[in-house]
Amino acid sequence: MKVLLVKPKARLKTIQGLHRFTMLEPLELAYLAAAAGPRHAVRILDLRLERRPETSMARAVADMQPDVVGISAYSHEGSTAKALAAIVRRVAPRALVVVGGHHATVAPEDLDVPDIDAIVRGEGCGPFAAILAAVERREPVEGISGVLRTGADFDPAAARAWPTFPDPASLPQPRRDLYDWRRYFTVWLAENPPPWFPLFPPTAMVRSSFGCTQKCTFCIVPYLCGGRHMPRPVEAVAEEIASLPQGHVYFGDDENFLDEAFAFALADALERRGVRKRYLAWVRTTTAVRSPELMRRWAGIGLESVFIGFEHATDAELKGSRKGATVAVNERALDLLKSLGIAVHGSWLVCPEFTEADFERLAAYVVGLPPSEHSFNVITPSQGTPDYEAIRPRIWVPNPHDLHDGMHPLTPTTLPLREFAARYATLVASGIKHSPLRAGNRPVRPRDLVRALWSERAYYRAYRDLYRDYPRELWQ
């Protein structure tokens, strides 16, 4: 059969601005392509790379006339996924349209529309392979774990139950041969980079585990994986990394180092193979402070930067979100990582209720930290969490899915929305300027420097103008 796998292009300028700094490979589609097996002709269409995504989608469907189209989407891409499904229905009416990804997992009822035939929730490889087998046998797509039918067959009770995640050992090696790996990158942060190093190197994305044992109140991951952290087999991950042509690796795990034994074993396996790459990983401050030797071990094999959710600048706020950390622990982790030569990108949460004084307080605290890069998200709990249910009565936009990117407030702001956006944009700009690359005045390639400055400008404008994504009556 002919199978078309599609990654939508975000419509929100905040996400488009983020993509100027980070455009990671469509790893979820590479996994699905591998799950499809060699029997089928599979194409991956990444619409993020297209200037006119809907035209490109219509052309690809018309040229290929696929038997099955799979679309993966986050919640802020839900409406876009439905629009793409409508294109498929118009251009190739006999194709089976399947939508999966985060939005399908947490809000499947939003995708119960006539242009979509099936919804895949949770880890998609097994369910998608089963769907293809059913279509090839010309049988109905029924009774497959993790799959919901739409229309009259939509099952609300099944939609409310969390999907079961498989053994990570069952994941196939992703099909990276179906796209040009040189087009994917992330801006690379380093504490002590060599002179004239590339700011935007080609970057591979690797998933060594999924799940998390922590219970942050705003995060959906503990619910999806039953509070478990599930690593893949060490040798499989090491072999995948060793085979990559890219020299830079972005780990897509929710938290790489929760399982110390696994993390040490993976470091050993990479060293045995003589793998020398540069790594970026997500880590919790509590993990770094608890396991300094693990951080030192990974720094020794190439860990150059980490993404950390500092979230809040007071102990009371941290306790409220059940982060399990304190301000003192966060600061100790930052000092430890910098002493190991690991650069830190810290993430912070902004409340819709922030006043002018709150913005100034957070900005002053962040700027007072040792040089590190920072980004800021608005508190927007994941759908399916108790925190999301708590804010649901106060959501002030007709379709919150469209603005669920972690940068748009879903509940009323204390400041007028236009002023909130302006102060938020200023805060975002200050976080970028605190980068260790700037503090150390490191020389970079002139072309990369121009690209970075232009991207910063576009990123700032996206935040400043985010109020325009709301109904006009909410602007003031």
C-alpha positions as CSV (number, residue, x, y, z in Angstrom):
1,M,0.0,0.0,0.0
2,K,0.9,3.7,-0.2
3,V,1.2,5.5,3.1
4,L,1.6,9.2,3.6
5,L,2.7,10.5,7.0
6,V,2.2,14.2,7.7
7,K,3.6,16.7,10.2
8,P,1.5,19.9,10.3
9,K,2.9,23.4,10.1
10,A,1.9,25.4,13.2
11,R,-0.3,28.4,12.6
12,L,0.7,30.3,15.8
13,K,3.5,32.8,15.3
14,T,4.9,31.9,18.8
15,I,5.5,28.3,17.6
16,Q,6.8,29.6,14.2
17,G,9.2,31.8,16.1
18,L,10.4,28.9,18.2
19,H,11.0,26.9,15.0
20,R,13.6,29.5,14.0
21,F,15.7,28.3,16.9
22,T,14.7,24.6,17.0
23,M,13.4,22.5,14.1
24,L,13.8,18.9,15.2
25,E,13.3,16.0,12.9
26,P,9.8,14.4,12.7
27,L,10.9,11.4,14.9
28,E,7.3,10.3,15.6
29,L,6.7,9.8,11.8
30,A,10.1,8.0,11.4
31,Y,8.9,5.5,14.1
32,L,5.5,5.1,12.3
33,A,7.3,4.5,9.0
34,A,9.4,1.8,10.6
35,A,6.3,0.2,12.2
36,A,4.7,0.1,8.7
37,G,7.5,-2.3,7.6
38,P,9.1,-2.8,4.2
39,R,5.9,-4.0,2.5
40,H,4.5,-0.5,2.0
41,A,5.6,2.6,0.1
42,V,5.9,5.2,2.8
43,R,6.5,9.0,2.4
44,I,7.0,11.5,5.2
45,L,5.7,15.0,4.4
46,D,7.0,17.7,6.9
47,L,4.8,20.7,6.2
48,R,6.8,22.8,8.7
49,L,9.4,23.1,5.9
50,E,6.8,24.3,3.3
51,R,5.9,27.9,2.5
52,R,2.4,27.0,1.5
53,P,1.5,23.9,3.5
54,E,-2.0,23.4,2.3
55,T,-1.0,23.6,-1.3
56,S,1.9,21.2,-0.7
57,M,-0.5,18.8,1.1
58,A,-3.0,18.8,-1.7
59,R,-0.2,18.3,-4.3
60,A,1.4,15.4,-2.3
61,V,-2.0,13.6,-1.9
62,A,-2.9,14.1,-5.5
63,D,0.5,12.8,-6.7
64,M,0.6,9.8,-4.4
65,Q,-3.0,8.9,-4.1
66,P,-2.3,7.2,-0.7
67,D,-4.3,4.3,0.7
68,V,-3.6,5.6,4.3
69,V,-2.8,9.1,5.6
70,G,-1.4,9.5,9.1
71,I,-1.3,12.9,10.7
72,S,0.4,13.7,14.0
73,A,-0.6,16.8,15.9
74,Y,-0.1,18.7,19.2
75,S,-3.2,20.4,20.6
76,H,-2.4,23.8,19.1
77,E,-2.3,21.9,15.7
78,G,-5.7,20.2,16.2
79,S,-7.6,22.5,13.9
80,T,-4.9,22.3,11.3
81,A,-5.0,18.5,11.4
82,K,-8.7,18.6,10.8
83,A,-8.2,21.0,7.8
84,L,-5.5,18.6,6.4
85,A,-7.9,15.7,6.8
86,A,-10.5,17.7,4.8
87,I,-7.9,18.1,2.0
88,V,-7.3,14.3,1.9
89,R,-11.0,13.6,1.8
90,R,-11.4,16.0,-1.2
91,V,-8.4,14.9,-3.2
92,A,-8.2,11.2,-2.3
93,P,-11.7,10.3,-0.9
94,R,-11.0,6.6,-0.6
95,A,-7.9,7.1,1.6
96,L,-8.2,6.1,5.3
97,V,-7.3,9.2,7.4
98,V,-5.7,8.5,10.8
99,V,-4.8,11.2,13.4
100,G,-2.5,10.6,16.3
101,G,-0.1,12.4,18.6
102,H,-0.5,14.4,21.8
103,H,-3.9,16.0,20.9
104,A,-5.4,12.7,19.9
105,T,-4.2,11.2,23.2
106,V,-5.5,13.9,25.6
107,A,-8.6,15.3,23.6
108,P,-9.7,12.6,21.2
109,E,-13.3,13.9,21.2
110,D,-12.1,17.1,19.4
111,L,-11.0,14.9,16.4
112,D,-14.3,13.1,16.1
113,V,-15.2,14.7,12.7
114,P,-16.3,13.2,9.4
115,D,-13.0,13.7,7.6
116,I,-11.1,11.6,10.1
117,D,-11.6,7.8,10.2
118,A,-9.6,6.7,13.2
119,I,-7.8,8.3,16.2
120,V,-4.7,6.7,17.6
121,R,-3.9,7.4,21.3
122,G,-0.7,6.9,23.1
123,E,2.3,5.2,21.6
124,G,1.4,4.8,17.9
125,C,3.7,2.2,16.4
126,G,1.7,-1.0,17.4
127,P,-1.8,0.5,16.7
128,F,-0.7,2.0,13.3
129,A,0.8,-1.3,12.2
130,A,-2.4,-3.0,13.1
131,I,-4.4,-0.4,11.2
132,L,-2.3,-1.0,8.1
133,A,-2.8,-4.8,8.4
134,A,-6.5,-4.4,8.6
135,V,-6.7,-2.1,5.6
136,E,-4.5,-4.4,3.6
137,R,-6.9,-7.3,4.4
138,R,-9.8,-5.0,3.5
139,E,-11.2,-5.4,7.0
140,P,-12.7,-2.8,9.3
141,V,-10.4,-1.0,11.7
142,E,-12.0,-2.3,14.8
143,G,-11.0,-3.8,18.1
144,I,-7.4,-2.4,18.0
145,S,-6.0,-1.3,21.4
146,G,-5.4,2.4,21.4
147,V,-7.6,3.2,18.4
148,L,-10.9,5.0,18.4
149,R,-13.3,5.0,15.5
150,T,-15.1,8.3,14.7
151,G,-18.7,9.1,14.0
152,A,-21.4,6.6,15.2
153,D,-18.7,4.2,16.4
154,F,-16.9,6.8,18.6
155,D,-16.7,5.4,22.1
156,P,-16.7,8.1,24.8
157,A,-15.9,5.7,27.6
158,A,-12.8,4.5,25.8
159,A,-11.8,8.1,25.1
160,R,-11.8,8.9,28.8
161,A,-9.5,6.0,29.7
162,W,-5.8,6.4,29.4
163,P,-4.1,4.2,26.7
164,T,-1.7,1.5,27.7
165,F,1.9,2.1,26.8
166,P,4.0,-0.8,25.4
167,D,7.3,-2.2,26.4
168,P,9.9,0.3,25.1
169,A,11.9,-2.7,23.8
170,S,9.1,-3.1,21.2
171,L,9.9,0.2,19.5
172,P,11.6,-0.2,16.1
173,Q,14.6,1.7,14.9
174,P,13.2,4.9,13.2
175,R,13.3,5.3,9.4
176,R,15.4,8.4,9.1
177,D,16.1,7.7,5.5
178,L,12.8,9.2,4.5
179,Y,13.8,12.8,5.1
180,D,16.9,15.0,4.7
181,W,18.5,15.0,8.2
182,R,20.5,18.2,7.3
183,R,17.4,20.3,7.4
184,Y,16.8,19.7,11.2
185,F,18.7,21.6,13.9
186,T,18.5,23.3,17.3
187,V,20.4,26.4,18.4
188,W,23.3,24.9,20.3
189,L,24.1,26.2,23.8
190,A,27.5,25.5,25.3
191,E,29.4,26.8,28.3
192,N,32.9,26.6,26.7
193,P,32.4,26.2,22.9
194,P,35.4,26.3,20.5
195,P,35.9,29.5,18.5
196,W,33.6,30.0,15.5
197,F,31.5,27.0,16.4
198,P,28.2,26.5,14.5
199,L,25.2,28.0,16.4
200,F,22.7,25.9,14.4
201,P,24.3,22.5,13.8
202,P,22.3,19.6,12.2
203,T,20.8,17.8,15.2
204,A,19.4,14.3,15.6
205,M,16.6,13.6,18.0
206,V,16.8,10.4,20.1
207,R,14.4,8.9,22.5
208,S,16.0,6.7,25.1
209,S,13.0,6.4,27.4
210,F,9.5,7.5,28.0
211,G,7.5,8.3,31.1
212,C,8.3,10.0,34.4
213,T,8.0,9.1,38.1
214,Q,7.3,12.7,39.3
215,K,3.9,14.2,39.8
216,C,4.0,17.8,38.8
217,T,0.4,19.0,38.9
218,F,0.4,20.6,35.5
219,C,2.0,17.8,33.5
220,I,0.2,14.9,31.8
221,V,3.2,12.5,31.5
222,P,2.7,10.7,34.9
223,Y,-0.8,10.0,33.9
224,L,0.0,8.7,30.4
225,C,2.7,6.3,31.7
226,G,1.2,5.4,35.0
227,G,3.9,7.2,37.0
228,R,6.6,5.0,35.5
229,H,9.9,5.8,33.8
230,M,10.5,3.2,31.1
231,P,13.9,3.1,29.3
232,R,14.6,1.4,26.0
233,P,17.3,-1.3,25.9
234,V,20.7,0.3,26.4
235,E,22.4,-1.4,23.5
236,A,19.6,-0.4,21.1
237,V,19.9,3.2,22.1
238,A,23.7,3.2,21.9
239,E,23.6,1.5,18.5
240,E,21.1,4.1,17.2
241,I,23.3,7.0,18.4
242,A,26.4,5.4,17.0
243,S,24.8,5.2,13.5
244,L,23.7,8.8,13.3
245,P,25.5,11.1,10.8
246,Q,24.9,14.1,13.0
247,G,27.4,15.2,15.6
248,H,24.8,16.7,17.8
249,V,22.1,14.8,19.6
250,Y,18.9,16.2,21.3
251,F,17.4,13.7,23.7
252,G,13.6,13.9,23.5
253,D,13.0,12.1,26.8
254,D,10.8,13.7,29.5
255,E,13.8,13.2,31.9
256,N,17.0,11.4,30.8
257,F,18.5,10.6,34.2
258,L,15.8,9.4,36.5
259,D,17.1,5.9,36.2
260,E,20.7,6.2,37.3
261,A,21.6,2.6,36.4
262,F,20.3,3.0,32.9
263,A,22.0,6.4,32.4
264,F,25.4,5.1,33.6
265,A,25.0,1.9,31.4
266,L,24.2,4.0,28.4
267,A,27.2,6.2,28.9
268,D,29.4,3.1,29.2
269,A,27.9,1.6,26.0
270,L,28.5,4.8,24.1
271,E,32.1,4.9,25.3
272,R,32.8,1.3,24.4
273,R,31.7,2.1,20.9
274,G,34.0,5.1,20.8
275,V,31.0,7.4,20.1
276,R,32.0,11.1,20.4
277,K,29.0,13.4,20.0
278,R,27.6,16.4,21.7
279,Y,24.4,16.0,23.7
280,L,21.5,18.1,25.0
281,A,19.2,16.5,27.5
282,W,16.4,17.4,29.9
283,V,17.1,17.0,33.6
284,R,15.4,18.0,36.8
285,T,17.3,20.0,39.4
286,T,16.6,17.4,42.0
287,T,18.2,14.7,39.8
288,A,21.3,16.8,39.2
289,V,21.8,17.5,42.9
290,R,21.1,13.9,43.9
291,S,23.4,12.5,41.2
292,P,26.4,14.8,40.7
293,E,28.6,11.8,39.7
294,L,26.1,10.9,36.9
295,M,26.2,14.5,35.6
296,R,30.0,14.4,35.7
297,R,30.1,11.1,33.8
298,W,27.9,12.4,31.1
299,A,29.8,15.7,30.9
300,G,32.9,13.5,30.2
301,I,31.3,11.8,27.2
302,G,29.8,15.0,25.6
303,L,26.8,16.4,27.5
304,E,27.1,20.1,26.7
305,S,23.8,21.5,27.7
306,V,20.6,20.7,29.6
307,F,17.1,21.9,29.6
308,I,15.8,22.4,33.2
309,G,12.3,23.4,34.4
310,F,13.1,25.8,37.2
311,E,9.5,27.0,36.9
312,H,9.2,29.4,39.9
313,A,11.4,31.8,41.9
314,T,9.8,31.1,45.3
315,D,9.5,28.0,47.5
316,A,5.8,28.6,47.9
317,E,5.2,28.5,44.2
318,L,7.3,25.4,43.8
319,K,5.5,23.6,46.5
320,G,2.2,24.4,44.9
321,S,3.1,22.8,41.7
322,R,4.7,19.7,43.5
323,K,8.0,20.1,41.7
324,G,9.8,18.5,44.6
325,A,12.5,21.2,44.5
326,T,13.2,24.4,46.4
327,V,14.9,27.6,45.2
328,A,18.1,26.5,47.0
329,V,18.1,23.2,45.2
330,N,17.6,24.9,41.8
331,E,20.5,27.2,42.5
332,R,22.7,24.4,43.6
333,A,21.9,22.5,40.5
334,L,22.8,25.5,38.3
335,D,26.1,26.0,40.1
336,L,26.9,22.3,39.9
337,L,26.2,22.0,36.1
338,K,28.1,25.1,35.3
339,S,31.1,23.8,37.3
340,L,31.1,20.7,35.1
341,G,31.1,22.8,31.9
342,I,27.4,22.0,31.2
343,A,25.4,25.0,29.9
344,V,21.9,25.4,31.3
345,H,18.7,26.5,29.6
346,G,16.2,27.3,32.4
347,S,12.5,27.3,31.8
348,W,10.1,29.4,33.9
349,L,6.4,29.7,34.4
350,V,4.4,32.9,34.1
351,C,1.0,33.2,35.7
352,P,-1.9,34.8,33.8
353,E,-2.5,36.7,37.1
354,F,0.9,38.3,37.0
355,T,1.0,42.0,37.7
356,E,3.7,44.5,36.6
357,A,5.5,43.9,39.9
358,D,5.4,40.1,39.3
359,F,7.0,40.4,35.9
360,E,9.7,42.7,37.4
361,R,10.3,40.4,40.3
362,L,10.9,37.3,38.1
363,A,13.0,39.2,35.6
364,A,15.3,40.6,38.4
365,Y,15.7,37.1,39.9
366,V,16.6,35.5,36.6
367,V,19.1,38.2,35.6
368,G,20.7,37.8,39.0
369,L,21.6,34.2,38.3
370,P,24.9,33.1,36.8
371,P,25.0,33.4,33.0
372,S,22.5,30.9,31.6
373,E,19.8,30.9,28.9
374,H,16.1,31.2,29.9
375,S,12.7,30.8,28.3
376,F,9.3,31.5,29.8
377,N,6.0,29.7,29.4
378,V,2.5,30.7,30.6
379,I,1.0,28.2,33.1
380,T,-1.3,26.2,30.8
381,P,-1.8,22.8,32.4
382,S,-2.0,19.8,30.1
383,Q,-5.4,18.6,29.2
384,G,-6.3,15.6,31.3
385,T,-4.6,16.8,34.5
386,P,-6.5,18.0,37.7
387,D,-5.0,21.4,37.1
388,Y,-6.6,21.7,33.7
389,E,-10.0,20.6,35.1
390,A,-9.6,23.3,37.8
391,I,-9.1,26.1,35.2
392,R,-11.7,24.8,32.8
393,P,-14.6,27.0,34.1
394,R,-12.4,30.1,33.7
395,I,-11.1,29.5,30.2
396,W,-11.9,32.6,28.2
397,V,-11.5,31.5,24.6
398,P,-14.0,29.5,22.5
399,N,-11.6,26.8,21.5
400,P,-8.7,26.5,24.0
401,H,-7.0,23.8,21.9
402,D,-6.0,26.4,19.3
403,L,-4.0,28.3,21.8
404,H,-2.7,25.5,23.9
405,D,1.0,26.1,23.1
406,G,2.2,27.0,26.6
407,M,2.6,30.6,25.6
408,H,-0.9,31.8,25.4
409,P,-2.9,32.4,28.7
410,L,-6.1,30.3,28.6
411,T,-7.6,32.2,31.6
412,P,-8.1,35.9,32.0
413,T,-5.0,38.0,32.7
414,T,-4.9,40.6,35.5
415,L,-3.1,43.1,33.2
416,P,-4.8,44.1,30.0
417,L,-4.0,41.3,27.5
418,R,-2.0,43.7,25.2
419,E,0.1,44.9,28.2
420,F,0.5,41.3,29.4
421,A,1.9,40.4,26.0
422,A,4.3,43.4,25.9
423,R,5.7,42.6,29.3
424,Y,5.9,38.9,28.5
425,A,7.9,39.7,25.3
426,T,10.3,41.9,27.3
427,L,10.8,39.1,29.8
428,V,11.5,36.6,27.0
429,A,14.1,38.9,25.4
430,S,15.9,39.4,28.7
431,G,16.2,35.6,29.1
432,I,17.9,35.1,25.7
433,K,20.3,37.9,26.4
434,H,21.5,36.3,29.6
435,S,23.0,33.4,27.6
436,P,26.5,32.3,28.6
437,L,27.5,32.7,24.9
438,R,26.9,36.4,25.2
439,A,28.3,36.7,28.7
440,G,31.5,35.0,27.5
441,N,31.6,37.0,24.2
442,R,32.3,33.8,22.3
443,P,33.1,34.3,18.6
444,V,30.6,32.6,16.3
445,R,30.2,32.4,12.5
446,P,29.0,35.7,11.1
447,R,26.2,34.1,9.1
448,D,25.0,32.3,12.3
449,L,25.2,35.6,14.3
450,V,23.0,37.4,11.7
451,R,20.6,34.4,11.7
452,A,20.4,34.4,15.5
453,L,19.7,38.1,15.8
454,W,17.0,38.0,13.1
455,S,15.4,35.0,14.8
456,E,15.4,36.8,18.2
457,R,13.6,39.7,16.6
458,A,10.9,37.5,15.1
459,Y,10.6,35.6,18.3
460,Y,10.1,38.8,20.3
461,R,7.5,40.1,17.9
462,A,5.6,36.8,18.1
463,Y,5.3,37.2,21.9
464,R,4.5,40.9,21.8
465,D,1.7,40.4,19.3
466,L,0.2,37.2,20.8
467,Y,-2.8,39.1,21.9
468,R,-3.9,39.3,18.3
469,D,-4.6,35.5,18.4
470,Y,-7.6,36.3,20.7
471,P,-11.0,37.8,20.0
472,R,-10.6,41.6,19.7
473,E,-12.9,42.2,22.7
474,L,-10.3,40.5,25.0
475,W,-7.4,42.7,23.9
476,Q,-7.9,45.5,26.4
